[in-house]
Structures are given as C-alpha cells and as structure tokens.
C-alpha cells in the first residue's frame, strides 16, 4: 500500500498488520506497524525464498530523491511496532494506549463541545446567524462556537477566494473580533475554519507571489483541484508567511480554536526556483514545513486548540496526531455511518482524538432518518459537537439534547478517554448491528447499535469477551454477573421497535 498524494491520503492508512489466518476479536497472533509520517509513504510485505516475511515501511520512493551533500543528514520517519497473540482486541488496546501515552499531545483536558456553523448555513454565514448560533450553543451547554468556511472575503462557494484570510465585512460588519468577544463573555471558546495551505489565483497572495505555489508558473498550465492551488510549504519564506498571517489572525480576533482543513492532493510536486537535483526533496520538505508551522503556532499560543481536518480523514496519521489536538475523521455526519468509521478507526487510534458532530434527521448527505437518542449517543464518541440549526428543533428535542450534554460531561472520561474495543466484526455495513466496549479505570460502557428492525422480536446475546473472568460485575447498578458469564453468554440485548435504535449498558467491577 502507498500514497503519492503528498499526504497520508484517505485511500490508505500508513498502517499494516500481519495476522494469523484464523484471527478473531480475542484470538490470534499479530505484528502491526504504524508509520509516524504525514506525507507520501509506502508499506510493502514480501515472503522470501526461505519463508521469512519482510515488512518495509517508510517514505515512498516514487517522487522522492534526496541527494545528501557533504555534512547533510537525513532522518527517516519513525514507526510504532506492536506484537501480541490475543487478537484484534489486544492489538486495538495496545495501539490506543501507546498512541495516547507517547504521541497524543492534546490540550483538550475537559469536555470541548462545539457548535459548528457549516450545516446550519454553509457559505452563507453572517454575523446575525453566528449570534443566534452562539445563543443556541449556550442553551444546550456547548462551550465552543466554530465559524466554518465562508467567513472571509470573496468566499461564497468552493470557487471563492483562498489565501488572504481577511474577514468579510459585508457578512461581519463588526468583524470576527465582535463575535469572539460575545463568545468569551459567555465563557465559551471561539474558533474558525481555515485552509492555509491552499490559494486561489484571485487572491492578493497569489498575485504577489505566483512563485509560491507548487507547479509551473503558468496559470493556464496549472493543475487545479477544487479551483485551488497548493502553497509550496517546502519554502521557508512560505512557512514564515503562514506563521505570521495566522498568528495575526489569532491575535486580532482572539481565536481559541482552528479547524485546519486540507482539501486536495499535492500535484504536481514541483517547486518553482529549485534545481532539478532538489525536486525529489519537495514532497518530503513540504511535510517538514507543515510540521514547523504547526509546531511554531503551538509554541506561540499555549492554549490554542487545532483540529486536523483533511476533507475528513485525508491526512489521518500519527504525525498529524502529534501536532494537533483532535481530528475530524470524516465529512459524513450521518451518525450510523460515522459509528462504523469510528469502530474501524479505533482499532488503531484512541477515540480521544476523534471529533464527531450531531446533525439533523433526515441527514443531508444520505437522507437517513435516525432517532434523536441514536444520533446523540453515536456522535459522542470522542469530542461531541453539533452541526445544525437548533432553532428548527422543538423544545422537547432541545431538552433531550441539554440532558444528554449534561450526561456526556458526567461520563466524559468514559466517552472521551477510554480504550475502545470492538465487540462485533469490523467492516460490517453501517445498517448491521454493531457494538463496542469502552473501558476506563473506573467504569465500562457497552454501546450496541441495532440494525434495521425485525418483525420477529427475539432477544440477542452479546458476549463481552474482554472482561476479567475472575471478577464479578454490577450491570447498570441493577444486578451482578460473573466475568465468565458476561464474556461467554453475554449481555441480553432485548428487541426494540423501530430502526437503528441504540442501547447503552454500564458495568463496574465489584
């Protein structure tokens, strides 16, 4: 597997695992490798003539040629290697614990509950709409307002301008600072969406520095995607410019949070003004430049929170995990589809880095209709957020949201910081029953997502398999069971009426 997109890519994770033929949730040997790198990579496996298996992981040799001059050095990316013999559950636990203990560098130490303006208004975001959103956020107990795409000059669609990052005073007559001040008065954090690695030819930045984009200097021959070009972060002057302009944006508008997006691949990976000998370094140096920018901003702004967003999962890797605080793992806001994504991603990554949002029903992306309880529970793995116009919801629904936000805060350690283990096979369809176990130091949670309803109402049994056989457990503070019974016979999942309901059970060791 590999990527030549200039990023770790949405097609392949820089991760691989060698597993036994009969590998299950709790049985089977494994060796896994997770590369700590955000750019082009290549992972390969070959079986030699003497039956030895060789695993290679590192920078992709395509589009890469790094000639070292005298006294120069080259440092390769690192990787995390784990090994065990107790199946997928052990592999997931080890990976999550190692990443949490040694890679995650997050500044999120308490519940961070966002209300994001995107599905509320898309590009048609205004000062008045943001003030309404702020009041809605306060009403439900959220503590972060995020103004998504559309807040800056000449940005009313994907064809709009990127690169200058100047607030649109037609939409925000009092500027972003005014919204920030209102937000801070409510003791909430203020954030914005930004895509600083990209530029459009309509921007003042491009007009001043056409040599700062990847590719040829001819606009007619440039390779566009989403109507935008990519700034050449392999150049120190570009890095310095971005550090400076983003710093000024943060200071002038009192920004606490950046949603850092990255919506296209690096193509062509060609740096204007660099010699032919150095072109093979560009993709590698780009990522080092990105790391330098992120590191500089984190060093300069000790409380700044950065969310890694690359069209949702396009640059989901341990390099970005280290330099950011949480990750938007998918643009899909349908809670059921996202739950499937989360359960799969949690075989590698801890849920504490996941950002997930509650949205309206029917969902705008796939039309799926889900109960409000299902959307709330399945959107709260990691950092709970909201992305809809709450004014369109009835008071009874708002009360349910307020009640659940309060419960989420009470169960924050379990929902955000626990180890997440799969209880059903991975890669199942989102409409199939799925279950996970959340384990922290004090409590265990089991989340069971029912599939489509069945006219034959019979109970199901869910073996929990990861409990201690030698211990007894209190279930929902109601009754006690032995670990042996729960691991093998399992919890009873009673039938329900209606599609895609969710059941949550809590256990404690006795």
N, C-alpha and C positions, 0 to 999 in steps of 0.2 A: 504494500500500500504506500501511497505517496501523495504529496501535494506540490504543484508547481504554480499555485495561485499567488504566491507571495505571502500566504498566511497558512495557518494550520488547516483551514478550509472546513466547510460544512459536509464535505463528502467523506472524509476520513479523519478520525481522531489519530493523533500521534501516540497511539496506544495499541498494544497487541498482547495476547495471552496465549500460551501454549497449554492445552488442557488434555486430560485423559479422554479416551474415546467415549466412556460412559460417565461423563462429567454431569453432576447434578447440583442442586442447590446446596447440599451439605456433604457431598462425597466427590472425591476425585482430586488428583494432583494438578498443580498449575505452576507456571512461571509467567509472570506478567512484566511488561516493560512499558513505562510511561515517560516519554521524552519531554524534557523541560525546555520547550522551544516553541516560538510562535510563528515561525516562517516556513519556507519550503522544507519538507522533510522526506525521508524515505526509510521505510522499515521493511526488511526482507527476511525470509526464512528459507534455508536450504538444507537438504539432507545429503550428507556426504557419502562417498562410497563405503566408508567404514561404519555407516549408520549413526554418525554423530550429527546432531542438529545444530546448525549455526544460525544465530539471530543477529542481524545487523540493524542498528538504528542510529540515525544522525541526520545531518544536513543532506538534502537531496543533491546528488552530483549533477543533475541537469540544471542548466542555467547558473552553474556555480564553477568558479575557477579562481582560487585565491593564491596568487603568487606572493610568496614572502620575500621581502627584501632583507638585506643584512640587518640584524638586530631586531627585526619584527617578530612577533609571536602570534599564534592563532590558538584561541581557546575554544574547544568544542563544547556543544551543549551537553548538559548532564542528563541523567535519566534515573528514574526510580525503578528498582527491580524488586519484586516480591515473589515469594515462593511459599507453597503450603500444600496440604493434602486433604483439606476438608471442604472442597467445592467452592461454588460461587459465593456463598455467604462469607466464608473466610477471606476470599480474595477481595470482596467488597469492603469488609471491615478493615482489613489491613491497609488497603489503598486509601480509604477515607481517613483513617487515623494518622497515617504518615503525612498525608497532604495537610490535614488540619494542624498537626504539630510542627511541621517543618516548612511548609510552603505558604499557607494562608497567612496573610499579613493585614487582615482586615481591621478597620477602625470601627466597625459596627459592633458595639458592645451591649446594646439594648435594642428592643424592638424598633425597627425602622419601617413604618407603614406608609406607603406612598399613595397619593392620588395623582395620576398622570393624565395630562390633557389630551393625549393622542386620539383615542376612540371617542372622546367627548366632542372634539371639534376638528380633528385632523389639522390641515394647514390653516384653517380659518380660526385661528386662535386670537383672542383680543384681551385687552385689559379687563373689560367687564366680565367676560367669560371666566377669566382666571380668578377674579374676586369671588364670583359665585362658586367656583370650584374650591377655593380656599375655605369658604364658609361650609361647604359640604364636607370637606375633609375634616374640619374641626368637629362637625356634628357627629361623625361616625367614630371619632377617636384616632384618625390618621395624624401623623406628625411630620409629613414631608409633602410639599407641593412641587411637582415637576412640570415645567412648561416644555412640551416636546417640540418637534420640528414646526417651523413656521413663524418663529418669534423675531426673525432678523430680516433685514432689508431684501426686497425683491424675492421673497420666498413664499409663493402661493401654490406651488406644486413641485413635483420632482424635477421639473425643468427650471426651477428657480435657482437663484444665485447661492453659491457656496464660496467661502474663503475670507470674507471680510468681517463677519460676526459683529455687525452693528445692529442694535435693536431697531425695529421698525416703529417709528414714532407715529405712524398712521394707525397702527394696531395698539401701540402702547404709548399714548400721548404723554404720560408721566414717566416713561422709561421702565426698565425692568427693576430698577432700584426701588421704585414705589411699591411694586408687588412684593419685593423682598422685605421691605420694612413692615408691610402689613402682615406678612407671614411670620416674621420674627416677633412681632407684638403678640402673636398668638402662641408664642413659644414653640413654633414649628420650624423645620428646616426648609430652605429654598433651593431648588435645583433646576437645571436646564438641560436640554438635549443639545449635543454638538457633534459635528463630524469634521474634526480639524485636519484630518489627513487628506481631505478632498478639496477640490477647487473647480469652479466653472470659468469659462473664458469671459463671461460677463463681469467677473469680479475685478475690482481695482487691483487686487493682489496679482492676478494673472497678467493684467495689463502692464504692471510694473516689472514683473519677474516671470516672463514666459519660460525662462530657462530653469525655473524651479519645479517644473512638472516632469514626471517620468515620461520618456518617449522623445519623439522628434520635435523640433521647434516649430514645425508647420502645423497650424491649426487644422488645415484641410486633411492632413495625413494622420492626425492624432487618432488614437484608438479610444473611443468613448464607451462608457457604460453608465447607465442611469444619467446620461447627459453630463457626466463629470469626469475630470481627470484626477490623477493622484499626485500629491506633492512628493517631492523627492527627499524623503527623510534620511537618506544616506548622506546628505549635505549638512554640514554643521550650521551653516547660515540659516537653513530652513528650520532646523531644530531650534535654534536660538530665537527665530522669529515666532514660532509657535509657543515656546515657553513664555515669551514676553507678552504676546497678544492675549493668550489665555489667562495669564496672571493678571493683566489689567482688567480683563472681563470679570474675573473672580472678585478682585478688589473693588472695582467701581460698582458692582451690582450685589455685593455681599452674598456670593454664591457659596452654598454649603455642599453641593452635590452636582456632579457632572455625569450625564448619561452619554458615554463616549462611543459613538457609532462608527462603523466601518463597513460600507455597503457595496464594495466592488473589489475585484482582484487587482493585483499589480500587473498591468500589461500595457505596453511592453516594459520589461525590466531593463531599462536603458537610461543612463544618467547623462544628461547633456553636459558637455565640457570635460568629461572624464576620458582618459585614454582607453584605447581598445583593450589594453592589458588589464585595466581595472574594472571593466564592465562585469566580469564574473563575480565581483565582490558586492555589487549593488544590492541584490536581494538580501544578503546577509547583513550588510551595513544598515539597510533600512530598518530591520528589526532592532538592531542595537540603538539606532537613533530613536525609535519609538520608546524603547526601554529608558533611554536617557531623559526623554521628555516627561514620561510618567514619573520617573524617579525624582526629577527636579521639582515637579509640581507637588508631589507628596512631601518632599523635604521642605518646601517653601510654605506649604499650607498644611499644618499639622492635623487639622480637623477635617480636611476636605475628603469627601467620600466619592469614589469614582466607580461607576458601573460599567463593566465591559459589555458592549453590545456590538455585534458584528452581523447585522441583519438577523440576529438570533442564532447563536451557535456557530457562526462562521469563523470565529477565532477563539474557540473554547479550548484552552490548553493551559499547562501549568505555568508557563511564562507569564501569561496574562493574569492568571490567578494570583501570582505573587505581587504584581504591580497594581492590581485593582482590588476593590473591596467586595464586590459581588458581580454576578454575571446574568445577563438576560439570555437564557439558553434557547429561546425560540420565539418567533413572532406570532406563533399560534396561541391565541388567548382562549380557545375552547378548553375548558378545564379538563375534560376527559382525555382529549388528545395530548394535552400537556402532561397529564399524570403518567401516561405511557412513556413520554420522553423523559420525565424525571426519574421514573423507576429504572429505566435503562441507563441514564447518565449517572445515577447513584451507585452503579456497580464500579465506578471509577472515582467520582468526585463526592465530597461531603455536601449535604443539602444546604449547609450554612452559606454557601456561595451562590445559591440559586435565588433569582428574583422572579416572582410569579404574580400575575395580576388577575383579579376577579373582573369579569366583563359581563356584558348584558346577554340575555337569552330572549330570542334565538341569537346565537353567536353570528357576528357579521361575516366571519370567514368561511364557516361551513354550514350555517343555518341550524346547528344542533340546538335542541331545547333541553335544558337541564334544570333540575330543581335548585333553588337558591342555596339550600344546605350543601348540595353536592359541589356547587361552584365555590362556596366558601371553604370547605374542607380541603378540596383538591388544589386550591390556589394558595394554601397557607404553608406549603412545604418549603422551608427556607424563609425568605422575606415576603410577607403578604403585601399586596398592593391592589389598587383599584384603577380601572381604566374604562370609565363610562360616565354618563351624565346622571348623577344620583337624583337630580330634580325630577326625573321621569319615573322614579320609583315611588310606590305608595309608602305611607308611614309605617305600615306593618312590616314591609320589607326593610325599611331603614332601621326599624327597631331590631330586626333579626341581625342585620349587619353590625349594629352597635354592640349587641350582645355577644356576637361571635368575636369581634375585635377585642373585646374585654377578655374573653376566654383565651384567645390567641396569646395575649400578653401574659396571662397567668400560666399558660403552657409553653411559654417561649423556649425554654431550654429543650423541651422535647421536640417541638416543631421546627426549631432552627439549628440547634447544636448537637443533636443526637446522631448516632450511627443509623443509617437506613439500610435494611436488609430485605431482599426480595422473598416473598412467600409464594409467588406464582411464577411460572416460566416467563422469561423475557421475550421481547419482540412479538408479543401477542397483539392482536388488533385492539384498538382503544375500546371497542364495544364489548370485548370479552371481560369476564370478571378478573380483577387484578387486586393484589394485596401486598402490603409492605409491613414491616415491623420497624418501629422507631425505638431505639434503646439509649437512654442516658443513665447517669449514675443512680438516679432515684426511681425512675419510672419507665414503663414500657407502654407503647401505644401500637395498636394494630388498626390499620386503615384498610377496609375492604370495599372495593368499588364493584357494585353489582353490574352485570351486563344488562342486556335487554330483558324485560320481564318475561316470565314463563307462566302459562295458564295452569300448569301443574305445580301447585305450591308445596314443594317439599324442602325440608332443611338441607343445608350443606355443612360439611365439616372442613375446617381449615387447620391442618397441622401447623404448629408454630415452629417446630424443629430446632430453633436456636436458643431455647431456654435451658436452664441448668436442670438436669434430670434429678439432682439431689435436693432441689428446693421445692417448696410449695409457694403458690402464687395466689394472691387475692385478686379476683376479677371484678372490676368496676365497684370495688368496696362492697360487693354483694355476696359472693361465695368463693370458696377456696378450691383449688385443684393442684395436683402434683405436677411438677415439670414433666414427668414421664407421660402423664395423661395428655397434657396440652401439646407436647411435642409429637405425639403419635396419633391419638384420637382427635385432638384439636379442639378449637372453639366451634361451637354450634352457630352457624350463620342462618338465621331464620328467614323464611321467604318474605318478600315485600311486594307491595302493589305499586307499579309504576316503573318506568325505565330509568336505569343509571342512578339508582339511589346509592348512598354511602353509609357504611356502618363504622363507627369508631369505638374500640374497646380499650380500656386501660387496665394494666396489670401492675402489681407491686409484689416484690419478694416479701415473704413473711419471715 
